[in-house]
């Protein structure tokens, strides 16, 4: 939603508590500096971010807007969108009456770095910056534990280092990884998350070193952003077929910014194929769709817009109205206005659950 919102204190119109489950802070390098050794601080300035893709620097595709952000999200004091907490309070938290916002930092956070040791150092620094400069400055924020997920052992170590601290409410990863996310190299992450009693939030994007489609690099950004849903389908299928949910029966996975309209069709297809080929995966004791309904949560942005409103409600009912979490994607260009995003046919109780109740239960928020 690339529009300017000028109405002051719109929260006065809202009687509903809101938990925003996808809020993107822009962590400044200077916020990382106190938590990086001299070696890694110099490395960052000498070599910079070197993610697993074949381009010299920057994004694989030019974004639809600078930093993929709303035009009105640039703070008047300077700096990029999502960097000025005072401006964020005025434009987002106070304006909509948001009770909590879950921080989902995309970069710099150590994701997909080609140097594994640097990846681990950056993840630790990003976590401490969230705790000190974000949650420490604004109590409505809650942090996500960024992990160097290509090194499962290092990622598990970082989860255990942060576990038990009130600032952190989930483990955080991206969807495009070097291998399918159900592979055993990533299992230490899930084991540590279950041990800590934390859900694993998997946000779309990431740099895996592979093209984002089955047939190479797409030509257009609209292809790349649409492919986010297929990356989520691939990781769900991998989780299921590799037996992750059977091994870690308390594992909770939040699919962030992937949409959710594909979930029923994926469940139906997997169930059909499992009935025909279940001898290949004897470790699956139940139909794939049963695991999906038990272990998966989804965020609302981007929500599919169906031709008939009742079709969207059918999708939401298949997933489970207790598994749907509100998200705005602030400050990005496709931001969802909390007052305009929900289907009008939802009951007041269903609306309360999606806006806040489900997230409070999942993340343990008061």
SERO-4910 file (N, C-alpha, C, O; in steps of 0.05 Angstrom, whole numbers):
BEGIN
 pado doro    nc1    nc2    nc3   cac1   cac2   cac3    cc1    cc2    cc3    oc1    oc2    oc3
  Unk    A     17    -23      0      0      0      0     18     25      0     26     34     21
  Unk    A     24     36    -24     42     58    -27     26     84    -26     20     96    -47
  Unk    A     18     92     -1      2    116      2     10    130     27     22    118     45
  Unk    A      3    156     28      9    171     52    -14    170     72    -37    173     64
  Unk    A     -8    165     97    -28    163    118    -25    188    136     -6    188    152
  Unk    A    -42    207    133    -39    232    147    -57    236    171    -53    255    187
  Unk    A    -77    219    175    -95    223    197    -81    219    223    -68    198    228
  Unk    A    -82    239    242    -67    236    267    -80    217    286   -104    216    288
  Unk    A    -63    202    300    -72    184    321    -97    168    312   -118    169    325
  Unk    A    -93    153    291   -116    137    281   -123    115    301   -145    103    299
  Unk    A   -106    110    321   -113     90    341   -138     97    356   -151     80    368
  Unk    A   -146    123    356   -170    131    369   -195    117    357   -215    114    370
  Unk    A   -192    109    332   -215     96    318   -216     66    324   -236     53    319
  Unk    A   -194     56    336   -192     27    338   -198     18    367   -188     30    386
  Unk    A   -215     -3    369   -220    -15    395   -206    -42    398   -210    -56    417
  Unk    A   -190    -49    377   -178    -76    376   -149    -74    381   -135    -57    370
  Unk    A   -139    -91    399   -110    -93    404    -97   -106    379   -109   -123    366
  Unk    A    -73    -97    372    -60   -106    348    -31   -115    355    -17   -101    369
  Unk    A    -24   -139    345      4   -148    346     13   -150    317      2   -165    301
  Unk    A     33   -134    309     43   -134    282     66   -155    281     87   -151    293
  Unk    A     62   -176    266     81   -199    266    101   -198    244    116   -217    239
  Unk    A    103   -175    230    124   -172    209    131   -142    207    120   -128    190
  Unk    A    148   -133    224    157   -105    225    187   -105    219    203   -118    233
  Unk    A    195    -91    198    223    -91    189    239    -67    199    236    -45    189
  Unk    A    256    -71    220    273    -49    229    298    -48    211    307    -68    200
  Unk    A    307    -24    208    332    -20    193    355    -16    213    359      6    223
  Unk    A    369    -37    219    390    -36    239    414    -22    227    424    -29    205
  Unk    A    424     -1    241    447     15    231    473      0    237    475    -14    257
  Unk    A    493      4    220    519     -8    225    530      1    252    543    -14    267
  Unk    A    525     26    260    535     36    285    522     22    309    534     21    331
  Unk    A    498     11    305    485     -5    326    498    -32    328    497    -45    350
  Unk    A    510    -42    307    524    -67    307    552    -65    319    562    -84    331
  Unk    A    564    -42    316    593    -39    323    600    -47    351    620    -61    355
  Unk    A    584    -40    372    592    -49    399    592    -79    403    603    -88    423
  Unk    A    580    -93    385    576   -122    389    592   -138    368    589   -163    366
  Unk    A    610   -125    353    628   -138    334    656   -134    344    664   -113    354
  Unk    A    672   -155    342    701   -153    348    714   -134    328    702   -128    307
  Unk    A    737   -124    334    752   -107    315    756   -121    288    755   -108    267
  Unk    A    761   -147    290    766   -162    265    741   -160    247    744   -154    223
  Unk    A    718   -165    258    694   -167    241    684   -139    234    672   -135    213
  Unk    A    689   -119    251    681    -92    244    698    -83    219    687    -70    201
  Unk    A    723    -89    220    740    -82    197    733    -98    172    733    -88    150
  Unk    A    726   -123    176    718   -140    154    693   -129    140    691   -127    116
  Unk    A    673   -120    157    649   -109    146    654    -85    129    642    -81    108
  Unk    A    673    -67    138    678    -43    123    697    -48     99    696    -33     80
  Unk    A    713    -68    101    731    -74     78    717    -90     56    720    -84     33
  Unk    A    703   -111     64    691   -129     44    661   -126     42    650   -133     21
  Unk    A    648   -116     62    619   -112     61    603   -138     62    614   -160     66
  Unk    A    577   -135     57    559   -158     56    564   -174     31    564   -163      9
  Unk    A    569   -200     33    575   -217     10    556   -241     11    564   -262     22
  Unk    A    532   -238      1    512   -259      3    516   -279    -20    532   -275    -38
  Unk    A    501   -301    -17    505   -324    -35    489   -320    -61    470   -334    -66
  Unk    A    498   -301    -77    486   -298   -104    508   -289   -123    529   -279   -114
  Unk    A    503   -291   -149    524   -287   -168    528   -258   -176    544   -252   -194
  Unk    A    514   -239   -164    516   -211   -171    538   -198   -155    544   -207   -133
  Unk    A    550   -177   -165    573   -165   -152    564   -153   -126    579   -155   -106
  Unk    A    541   -140   -124    532   -128   -100    502   -122   -102    491   -123   -124
  Unk    A    490   -116    -80    462   -106    -80    442   -128    -85    448   -152    -82
  Unk    A    418   -120    -92    396   -139    -97    400   -154   -123    413   -144   -141
  Unk    A    387   -177   -124    387   -191   -150    370   -177   -170    374   -179   -194
  Unk    A    349   -162   -160    331   -148   -178    327   -120   -167    326   -116   -142
  Unk    A    324   -100   -184    317    -73   -175    289    -73   -162    271    -86   -173
  Unk    A    286    -60   -139    261    -60   -125    242    -40   -138    250    -22   -152
  Unk    A    216    -44   -132    195    -27   -144    197      1   -134    190     20   -148
  Unk    A    207      4   -110    213     31    -98    239     29    -83    248      7    -77
  Unk    A    253     52    -78    278     51    -63    275     36    -37    257     42    -21
  Unk    A    293     17    -32    293      0     -8    266    -14     -5    259    -22     18
  Unk    A    251    -17    -26    225    -30    -26    206    -18     -6    189    -32      5
  Unk    A    208      8     -2    194     22     20    173     41     10    174     51    -13
  Unk    A    153     47     27    133     68     22    146     95     19    167    101     31
  Unk    A    134    111      2    145    138     -3    145    155     22    163    172     27
  Unk    A    124    150     39    121    167     63    135    156     88    132    166    110
  Unk    A    151    134     84    164    121    107    192    132    112    205    123    131
  Unk    A    201    151     96    228    162     99    227    183    121    213    203    118
  Unk    A    242    180    143    240    199    165    249    227    157    269    229    141
  Unk    A    236    247    167    244    275    159    272    282    170    284    301    160
  Unk    A    281    267    190    308    273    202    330    260    186    354    263    193
  Unk    A    324    245    165    344    231    150    345    202    157    333    194    177
  Unk    A    361    186    142    362    158    147    341    143    131    322    155    121
  Unk    A    344    117    129    326    101    113    300     94    128    299     98    152
  Unk    A    280     85    114    255     76    127    260     54    147    277     37    143
  Unk    A    246     56    170    248     35    190    272     40    209    280     21    223
  Unk    A    284     64    208    308     68    224    304     88    247    319     87    267
  Unk    A    284    105    246    279    126    266    256    118    284    233    118    276
  Unk    A    262    110    309    242    100    327    221    121    333    197    114    334
  Unk    A    228    146    337    209    166    343    189    169    319    165    172    324
  Unk    A    199    169    295    182    171    272    164    146    269    141    148    262
  Unk    A    175    123    275    160     98    274    137     99    294    115     90    288
  Unk    A    143    109    318    121    111    338     98    128    327     75    120    329
  Unk    A    105    151    316     84    169    306     69    157    283     44    158    282
  Unk    A     83    146    263     71    138    238     57    111    241     38    105    227
  Unk    A     68     93    258     58     66    258     47     57    285     24     51    287
  Unk    A     64     56    305     56     44    330     33     59    343     12     48    350
  Unk    A     36     85    347     16    102    359     -8    106    341    -31    106    350
  Unk    A     -3    109    315    -24    115    296    -45     93    295    -69     98    292
  Unk    A    -36     68    298    -55     45    296    -61     32    323    -76     13    324
  Unk    A    -49     42    344    -53     29    370    -42      2    372    -54    -16    383
  Unk    A    -18     -2    361     -5    -28    361      7    -34    388     24    -19    398
  Unk    A     -1    -57    400      8    -64    426     36    -76    426     52    -72    445
  Unk    A     42    -92    406     69   -104    402     75   -106    372     57   -109    356
  Unk    A    100   -104    366    110   -108    339    134   -127    340    153   -122    355
  Unk    A    133   -148    324    154   -168    324    175   -159    303    169   -157    279
  Unk    A    200   -154    312    221   -146    294    230   -168    276    236   -190    285
  Unk    A    231   -163    250    240   -182    231    262   -169    213    256   -162    190
  Unk    A    286   -167    223    307   -153    208    317   -170    185    326   -193    189
  Unk    A    317   -159    161    326   -174    137    355   -170    132    369   -189    123
  Unk    A    366   -146    137    394   -141    132    401   -114    146    384    -96    146
  Unk    A    425   -113    157    445   -133    160    440   -151    184    438   -141    207
  Unk    A    438   -177    179    432   -195    201    447   -222    199    441   -240    214
  Unk    A    467   -223    181    483   -247    179    471   -269    162    481   -292    161
  Unk    A    449   -263    148    436   -284    132    450   -289    105    456   -270     91
  Unk    A    456   -314     99    466   -321     73    494   -311     67    502   -310     43
  Unk    A    509   -303     87    537   -294     82    554   -317     72    552   -339     82
  Unk    A    572   -311     53    589   -331     43    611   -340     63    620   -362     63
  Unk    A    619   -321     81    638   -327    102    622   -336    126    608   -320    138
  Unk    A    624   -361    134    607   -372    155    613   -360    182    594   -355    198
  Unk    A    638   -354    188    645   -342    214    635   -313    216    625   -305    236
  Unk    A    636   -299    193    626   -272    192    595   -272    195    584   -255    209
  Unk    A    582   -292    183    553   -295    185    545   -298    215    526   -285    224
  Unk    A    560   -315    229    553   -319    258    558   -294    274    542   -288    292
  Unk    A    580   -280    268    585   -255    283    564   -234    278    556   -220    296
  Unk    A    555   -232    253    535   -212    246    508   -218    258    494   -200    267
  Unk    A    501   -244    260    476   -252    272    476   -245    302    456   -234    312
  Unk    A    498   -250    315    500   -243    344    498   -213    347    483   -204    365
  Unk    A    511   -198    331    510   -169    333    482   -158    327    473   -140    341
  Unk    A    469   -170    307    441   -161    301    423   -167    324    405   -151    330
  Unk    A    427   -189    337    409   -196    360    414   -177    383    394   -168    396
  Unk    A    439   -171    389    444   -153    411    435   -124    405    427   -110    422
  Unk    A    437   -116    379    427    -90    371    397    -88    374    387    -68    383
  Unk    A    383   -110    367    354   -110    371    347   -106    401    330    -90    408
  Unk    A    361   -121    418    355   -120    446    362    -92    458    346    -82    474
  Unk    A    385    -81    450    394    -56    462    381    -32    450    370    -15    465
  Unk    A    381    -29    424    373     -5    411    343     -4    403    332     17    398
  Unk    A    331    -27    402    303    -28    393    284    -35    416    268    -19    424
  Unk    A    286    -59    427    269    -66    450    275    -49    474    258    -41    489
  Unk    A    301    -42    477    309    -25    500    298      3    498    294     16    518
  Unk    A    293     12    473    283     39    469    252     40    467    240     61    472
  Unk    A    240     18    459    211     17    455    200     -9    465    204    -30    452
  Unk    A    186     -9    488    178    -35    501    157    -50    485    151    -73    491
  Unk    A    145    -37    465    125    -52    448    139    -70    428    126    -88    417
  Unk    A    165    -67    423    179    -84    405    186   -110    419    191   -111    443
  Unk    A    187   -132    403    198   -157    411    217   -166    389    211   -162    365
  Unk    A    239   -179    396    260   -185    377    258   -214    367    246   -231    380
  Unk    A    270   -219    344    273   -246    333    303   -254    334    320   -237    329
  Unk    A    308   -279    341    336   -288    342    345   -295    314    338   -315    302
  Unk    A    361   -277    302    373   -282    276    394   -303    279    410   -303    298
  Unk    A    394   -322    260    414   -344    262    429   -347    236    418   -342    214
  Unk    A    455   -356    237    470   -362    213    462   -389    203    477   -409    206
  Unk    A    439   -391    191    426   -417    187    440   -436    169    434   -460    169
  Unk    A    460   -427    152    475   -446    136    494   -463    153    505   -483    143
  Unk    A    499   -455    177    515   -470    196    496   -477    219    493   -462    238
  Unk    A    485   -501    218    465   -509    238    475   -509    266    461   -502    285
  Unk    A    500   -517    270    511   -519    297    515   -491    308    508   -486    331
  Unk    A    526   -472    292    529   -445    301    502   -432    306    499   -416    325
  Unk    A    482   -438    289    456   -426    293    443   -436    319    432   -420    334
  Unk    A    446   -462    325    435   -473    350    449   -460    374    436   -455    394
  Unk    A    475   -455    372    490   -442    393    479   -414    399    477   -406    422
  Unk    A    473   -399    377    462   -372    380    434   -373    393    427   -355    409
  Unk    A    418   -392    385    391   -395    397    394   -399    427    380   -386    443
  Unk    A    411   -417    435    414   -423    464    426   -400    479    421   -396    503
  Unk    A    443   -384    465    454   -360    478    432   -339    485    433   -326    506
  Unk    A    412   -337    467    391   -317    470    367   -328    485    350   -312    495
  Unk    A    364   -354    486    339   -366    498    335   -357    526    354   -354    542
  Unk    A    310   -352    533    303   -345    560    303   -315    565    294   -306    586
  Unk    A    313   -299    546    313   -270    549    286   -259    539    277   -267    517
  Unk    A    273   -242    554    246   -232    548    245   -217    521    223   -215    509
  Unk    A    268   -207    512    267   -191    487    260   -209    463    249   -199    443
  Unk    A    267   -235    464    266   -252    441    242   -271    442    237   -284    462
  Unk    A    226   -271    420    202   -288    420    201   -309    397    183   -325    397
  Unk    A    221   -308    379    222   -329    359    250   -331    347    267   -313    350
  Unk    A    255   -354    335    279   -358    318    272   -348    290    250   -352    281
  Unk    A    292   -336    276    285   -322    251    304   -331    229    329   -331    232
  Unk    A    292   -339    206    307   -349    183    294   -337    158    273   -325    159
  Unk    A    307   -341    135    296   -335    109    290   -360     93    301   -382    100
  Unk    A    274   -358     73    263   -382     60    281   -394     39    280   -418     33
  Unk    A    298   -378     26    315   -388      5    343   -395     16    360   -378     19
  Unk    A    346   -420     21    371   -430     33    386   -448     14    376   -455     -7
  Unk    A    410   -455     21    428   -470      3    417   -498     -3    421   -508    -25
  Unk    A    403   -510     16    389   -535     12    361   -533     22    354   -513     36
  Unk    A    344   -552     15    317   -552     25    317   -553     56    332   -567     68
  Unk    A    299   -537     68    301   -532     97    294   -557    114    299   -556    138
  Unk    A    284   -578    102    280   -602    118    305   -619    121    305   -638    137
  Unk    A    326   -613    107    351   -629    107    363   -629    135    360   -610    151
  Unk    A    378   -650    141    388   -653    169    409   -633    177    414   -630    201
  Unk    A    421   -619    158    441   -599    166    427   -577    181    441   -562    197
  Unk    A    401   -573    178    386   -552    192    372   -562    218    361   -546    233
  Unk    A    373   -588    223    358   -599    246    368   -588    273    352   -584    291
  Unk    A    394   -582    276    402   -570    302    387   -544    308    383   -538    332
  Unk    A    379   -529    288    363   -505    292    336   -511    305    328   -499    324
  Unk    A    323   -531    293    296   -538    303    297   -551    331    280   -546    347
  Unk    A    318   -566    335    321   -578    362    325   -557    383    313   -558    405
  Unk    A    342   -537    377    347   -515    396    322   -498    400    316   -489    422
  Unk    A    306   -494    378    282   -478    380    261   -492    398    249   -479    415
  Unk    A    258   -517    394    239   -533    411    248   -533    440    232   -529    458
  Unk    A    274   -537    444    286   -536    471    280   -510    485    275   -509    509
  Unk    A    281   -488    470    277   -461    481    248   -454    482    240   -433    494
  Unk    A    230   -470    470    202   -464    470    195   -441    452    175   -426    457
  Unk    A    210   -437    430    206   -415    412    197   -425    384    207   -445    375
  Unk    A    178   -410    372    171   -417    344    194   -408    325    210   -392    332
  Unk    A    194   -420    301    213   -413    281    199   -396    260    182   -407    246
  Unk    A    205   -371    257    194   -354    237    211   -355    212    235   -350    213
  Unk    A    199   -362    189    213   -363    163    202   -343    144    179   -346    135
  Unk    A    217   -322    140    209   -300    122    219   -306     94    240   -317     90
  Unk    A    203   -298     74    211   -302     46    235   -285     40    242   -266     54
  Unk    A    247   -291     17    272   -279      7    296   -295     17    294   -317     28
  Unk    A    319   -283     14    344   -296     20    360   -301     -5    350   -301    -27
  Unk    A    386   -307     -1    404   -313    -23    416   -340    -19    434   -344     -2
  Unk    A    407   -359    -35    415   -387    -31    439   -394    -47    452   -415    -42
  Unk    A    446   -378    -67    466   -385    -86    454   -398   -111    468   -403   -131
  Unk    A    428   -404   -110    414   -415   -132    393   -395   -142    384   -378   -127
  Unk    A    386   -398   -167    364   -381   -178    338   -387   -163    334   -408   -153
  Unk    A    321   -367   -163    296   -369   -148    274   -386   -161    253   -390   -148
  Unk    A    279   -396   -185    259   -413   -198    272   -440   -206    296   -443   -203
  Unk    A    256   -458   -215    266   -484   -224    280   -482   -252    292   -502   -261
  Unk    A    278   -459   -265    289   -457   -292    306   -432   -295    307   -420   -316
  Unk    A    320   -425   -273    339   -403   -275    328   -377   -265    307   -375   -252
  Unk    A    344   -355   -270    336   -329   -260    313   -317   -276    313   -318   -300
  Unk    A    293   -307   -262    270   -294   -276    279   -268   -289    299   -256   -282
  Unk    A    263   -259   -307    269   -234   -321    260   -209   -307    272   -188   -310
  Unk    A    239   -212   -290    226   -188   -279    223   -191   -249    221   -213   -238
  Unk    A    222   -168   -235    218   -168   -206    191   -179   -199    188   -192   -178
  Unk    A    170   -175   -216    144   -186   -210    145   -217   -209    130   -229   -194
  Unk    A    162   -229   -225    166   -258   -224    179   -266   -197    171   -284   -184
  Unk    A    200   -251   -190    215   -257   -166    198   -256   -142    199   -273   -124
  Unk    A    182   -235   -139    166   -231   -115    143   -251   -115    134   -259    -93
  Unk    A    132   -259   -138    111   -279   -139    122   -307   -131    108   -323   -120
  Unk    A    148   -312   -138    160   -338   -132    163   -342   -102    170   -364    -93
  Unk    A    159   -321    -85    161   -325    -56    142   -348    -47    149   -363    -29
  Unk    A    118   -349    -59    100   -370    -50    110   -398    -57    106   -417    -41
  Unk    A    124   -401    -79    135   -427    -86    158   -435    -68    162   -459    -62
  Unk    A    173   -415    -58    195   -422    -39    183   -432    -13    194   -450     -1
  Unk    A    160   -421     -5    147   -431     19    136   -459     15    137   -476     33
  Unk    A    124   -464     -9    114   -491    -15    137   -512    -14    134   -534     -4
  Unk    A    160   -504    -24    183   -522    -25    192   -529      3    199   -552      9
  Unk    A    194   -508     20    204   -514     47    184   -530     64    192   -547     80
  Unk    A    158   -525     60    138   -541     74    140   -570     66    140   -588     83
  Unk    A    142   -575     40    144   -602     30    169   -616     40    168   -640     47
  Unk    A    191   -601     42    215   -613     52    213   -619     82    220   -641     90
  Unk    A    202   -601     98    197   -607    126    181   -633    129    188   -650    146
  Unk    A    160   -636    113    143   -659    116    157   -685    107    157   -704    122
  Unk    A    168   -685     83    179   -710     72    204   -719     87    210   -743     88
  Unk    A    220   -700     97    244   -707    112    238   -716    141    255   -725    155
  Unk    A    212   -713    149    204   -722    175    210   -703    198    212   -712    221
  Unk    A    214   -677    192    220   -658    213    198   -656    234    203   -656    258
  Unk    A    173   -655    225    151   -652    243    146   -677    259    135   -676    282
  Unk    A    153   -700    248    150   -725    264    173   -726    285    168   -737    307
  Unk    A    196   -717    278    219   -717    296    215   -696    319    220   -702    342
  Unk    A    207   -672    311    204   -650    330    174   -643    332    164   -625    319
  Unk    A    161   -658    349    131   -656    350    121   -631    362     97   -624    360
  Unk    A    138   -616    376    130   -590    387    139   -566    371    137   -543    379
  Unk    A    150   -571    347    160   -550    331    137   -533    319    118   -544    308
  Unk    A    140   -507    321    120   -488    310    134   -471    289    155   -459    295
  Unk    A    123   -469    265    135   -455    243    116   -433    234     92   -438    229
  Unk    A    126   -408    232    110   -386    223    120   -378    195    143   -371    191
  Unk    A    102   -379    175    109   -371    148    102   -341    145     79   -333    147
  Unk    A    123   -325    141    121   -296    141    123   -285    113    143   -289     99
  Unk    A    103   -270    105    102   -256     79    102   -275     55    112   -267     34
  Unk    A     92   -298     58     91   -317     36     63   -320     24     59   -334      4
  Unk    A     43   -306     36     16   -311     28      7   -338     40     23   -351     53
  Unk    A    -18   -345     36    -27   -371     46    -48   -384     28    -58   -406     35
  Unk    A    -55   -372      6    -75   -384    -11    -67   -411    -23    -84   -426    -31
  Unk    A    -41   -417    -24    -31   -442    -36    -34   -465    -17    -32   -488    -25
  Unk    A    -38   -460      9    -36   -482     29    -57   -504     25    -49   -527     25
  Unk    A    -83   -498     20   -101   -521     16    -94   -538     -8    -94   -563     -6
  Unk    A    -87   -525    -30    -81   -541    -54    -56   -558    -50    -54   -581    -59
  Unk    A    -36   -546    -36    -12   -562    -30    -18   -585    -12     -9   -607    -17
  Unk    A    -35   -581      9    -43   -602     26    -58   -624     11    -53   -648     16
  Unk    A    -76   -617     -6    -91   -637    -21    -73   -654    -39    -75   -678    -41
  Unk    A    -54   -640    -53    -36   -654    -71    -18   -673    -56    -13   -696    -64
  Unk    A     -7   -663    -34     11   -680    -17     -4   -704     -6      7   -726     -6
  Unk    A    -28   -700      3    -44   -722     14    -48   -744     -8    -46   -767     -3
  Unk    A    -55   -735    -32    -60   -754    -53    -35   -770    -60    -36   -794    -62
  Unk    A    -12   -755    -63     12   -769    -70     22   -787    -47     33   -809    -52
  Unk    A     18   -778    -22     25   -795      1     10   -821      2     21   -842      9
  Unk    A    -16   -821     -5    -31   -845     -6    -20   -865    -26    -22   -889    -22
  Unk    A    -10   -855    -48      0   -872    -69     29   -881    -64     37   -903    -73
  Unk    A     45   -865    -50     73   -870    -48     83   -870    -19    106   -865    -13
  Unk    A     65   -877      0     72   -875     28     94   -895     36    106   -891     57
  Unk    A     98   -916     20    119   -935     27    147   -922     25    166   -932     37
  Unk    A    150   -900     10    175   -886      8    182   -870     33    205   -865     39
  Unk    A    161   -862     47    165   -845     71    150   -857     95    131   -846    105
  Unk    A    159   -881    104    145   -894    126    147   -879    152    131   -885    171
  Unk    A    164   -859    154    166   -843    178    143   -823    181    139   -812    202
  Unk    A    128   -819    159    104   -802    161     81   -820    171     72   -837    156
  Unk    A     72   -815    195     51   -831    207     23   -822    200      3   -836    204
  Unk    A     21   -797    191     -5   -785    185     -5   -771    158     17   -767    146
  Unk    A    -28   -763    148    -29   -748    123    -14   -722    125    -15   -709    147
  Unk    A     -1   -713    104     14   -688    105     -2   -664    114      7   -647    129
  Unk    A    -27   -662    105    -44   -639    113    -49   -638    143    -53   -616    154
  Unk    A    -49   -661    156    -52   -661    186    -28   -648    199    -32   -632    218
  Unk    A     -4   -654    190     20   -641    201     19   -611    195     26   -595    212
  Unk    A     10   -603    171      9   -575    164     -9   -560    183     -1   -538    192
  Unk    A    -32   -570    188    -51   -556    206    -40   -555    235    -48   -537    250
  Unk    A    -24   -574    242    -14   -575    270     10   -558    274     13   -547    296
  Unk    A     28   -555    254     54   -543    259     57   -515    246     77   -501    252
  Unk    A     39   -507    228     43   -482    213     25   -460    222      2   -464    228
  Unk    A     37   -436    223     22   -411    226     29   -393    202     50   -397    189
  Unk    A     12   -374    195     17   -357    172     11   -328    180     -5   -322    199
  Unk    A     24   -309    166     18   -281    170      0   -271    148      0   -283    126
  Unk    A    -13   -249    153    -34   -240    134    -23   -225    110    -37   -224     89
  Unk    A      0   -213    111     10   -197     89     32   -213     74     51   -221     86
  Unk    A     28   -217     48      7   -207     30    -17   -227     30    -13   -251     25
  Unk    A    -40   -217     35    -64   -234     35    -76   -236      6    -78   -215     -7
  Unk    A    -82   -260     -2    -95   -263    -28   -121   -248    -30   -136   -247    -10
  Unk    A   -127   -237    -53   -152   -222    -57   -169   -238    -77   -164   -237   -101
  Unk    A   -188   -253    -67   -204   -271    -83   -227   -256    -97   -234   -234    -88
  Unk    A   -237   -267   -119   -259   -254   -133   -284   -253   -116   -299   -233   -117
  Unk    A   -289   -274   -100   -312   -274    -82   -301   -275    -53   -285   -292    -47
  Unk    A   -311   -256    -36   -301   -255     -9   -303   -281      6   -286   -288     23
  Unk    A   -324   -297      1   -327   -322     16   -305   -342     10   -300   -360     26
  Unk    A   -292   -340    -14   -271   -358    -20   -247   -353     -1   -233   -373      7
  Unk    A   -241   -328      5   -220   -322     24   -226   -334     51   -208   -345     65
  Unk    A   -250   -332     60   -258   -343     86   -255   -373     86   -247   -385    106
  Unk    A   -262   -386     63   -258   -415     61   -229   -422     64   -222   -442     78
  Unk    A   -211   -407     52   -182   -412     55   -173   -409     84   -159   -426     94
  Unk    A   -183   -388     97   -175   -383    124   -185   -405    143   -172   -413    162
  Unk    A   -209   -415    138   -220   -437    154   -205   -462    150   -201   -478    169
  Unk    A   -195   -468    126   -180   -492    121   -154   -491    137   -146   -511    149
  Unk    A   -141   -468    137   -116   -465    152   -121   -467    182   -106   -479    197
  Unk    A   -143   -454    190   -150   -452    219   -148   -423    227   -126   -411    226
  Unk    A   -170   -411    235   -170   -383    243   -152   -378    268   -146   -355    273
  Unk    A   -145   -399    282   -126   -396    305    -97   -396    296    -79   -393    313
  Unk    A    -92   -400    270    -64   -402    260    -57   -378    242    -36   -378    229
  Unk    A    -74   -357    242    -69   -334    225    -62   -310    242    -76   -303    261
  Unk    A    -40   -297    235    -29   -274    250    -28   -249    233    -21   -250    210
  Unk    A    -36   -227    245    -36   -202    230     -7   -193    225     10   -195    243
  Unk    A     -2   -182    202     25   -169    196     20   -146    177      2   -147    160
  Unk    A     37   -126    180     35   -102    163     56   -100    141     52    -88    120
  Unk    A     80   -112    147    103   -110    129    114    -81    129    128    -73    110
  Unk    A    109    -66    149    120    -39    151    151    -40    151    162    -57    164
  Unk    A    165    -22    136    155      1    121    154     -4     91    158     15     76
  Unk    A    150    -28     82    152    -34     54    129    -24     37    107    -18     48
  Unk    A    133    -22     11    114    -10     -7     87    -24     -7     66    -12    -12
  Unk    A     87    -51     -2     62    -66     -2     51    -69     26     37    -89     32
  Unk    A     57    -50     44     47    -49     71     17    -52     71      3    -42     53
  Unk    A      7    -66     92    -22    -70     96    -32    -53    119    -22    -56    141
  Unk    A    -50    -35    114    -63    -18    134    -79    -36    152    -97    -49    143
  Unk    A    -74    -36    179    -89    -53    197   -119    -48    196   -135    -67    200
  Unk    A   -127    -23    190   -156    -17    190   -170    -25    164   -194    -25    163
  Unk    A   -154    -33    144   -166    -39    118   -161    -68    109   -172    -76     89
  Unk    A   -143    -82    123   -133   -108    112   -152   -131    116   -151   -150    100
  Unk    A   -168   -131    137   -184   -155    144   -210   -157    129   -223   -136    124
  Unk    A   -218   -181    121   -244   -185    107   -267   -175    125   -267   -180    149
  Unk    A   -286   -161    113   -307   -149    128   -326   -170    140   -341   -164    159
  Unk    A   -326   -194    130   -345   -214    139   -336   -229    164   -350   -246    174
  Unk    A   -311   -223    174   -302   -236    198   -318   -226    222   -326   -202    223
  Unk    A   -324   -243    241   -337   -235    265   -318   -219    283   -294   -220    278
  Unk    A   -328   -205    302   -311   -190    321   -292   -208    335   -268   -201    339
  Unk    A   -301   -232    343   -283   -250    357   -261   -260    338   -238   -262    347
  Unk    A   -268   -267    313   -247   -276    294   -227   -254    289   -203   -259    287
  Unk    A   -237   -229    287   -219   -207    282   -200   -203    305   -176   -198    301
  Unk    A   -210   -205    330   -193   -201    353   -171   -223    354   -148   -217    361
  Unk    A   -178   -247    346   -158   -269    347   -136   -264    326   -113   -268    332
  Unk    A   -144   -256    303   -124   -252    282   -107   -227    287    -83   -228    283
  Unk    A   -119   -206    296   -104   -181    302    -84   -185    325    -62   -174    324
  Unk    A    -91   -201    346    -74   -202    369    -75   -228    384    -54   -237    393
  Unk    A    -98   -240    387   -101   -263    405    -83   -286    397    -70   -299    415
  Unk    A    -82   -293    371    -66   -316    363    -36   -311    367    -22   -328    376
  Unk    A    -27   -286    362      1   -279    365      8   -279    395     30   -289    402
  Unk    A     -9   -269    412     -4   -269    440      0   -297    451     17   -303    467
  Unk    A    -17   -316    441    -15   -343    450     10   -356    440     24   -371    454
  Unk    A     17   -351    415     41   -364    402     67   -353    414     85   -369    420
  Unk    A     68   -327    418     93   -314    427     95   -310    457    115   -300    467
  Unk    A     73   -316    471     74   -313    500     73   -284    508     87   -277    528
  Unk    A     58   -267    494     57   -238    500     35   -233    520     14   -245    519
  Unk    A     40   -215    538     20   -208    558      0   -189    546    -19   -180    560
***
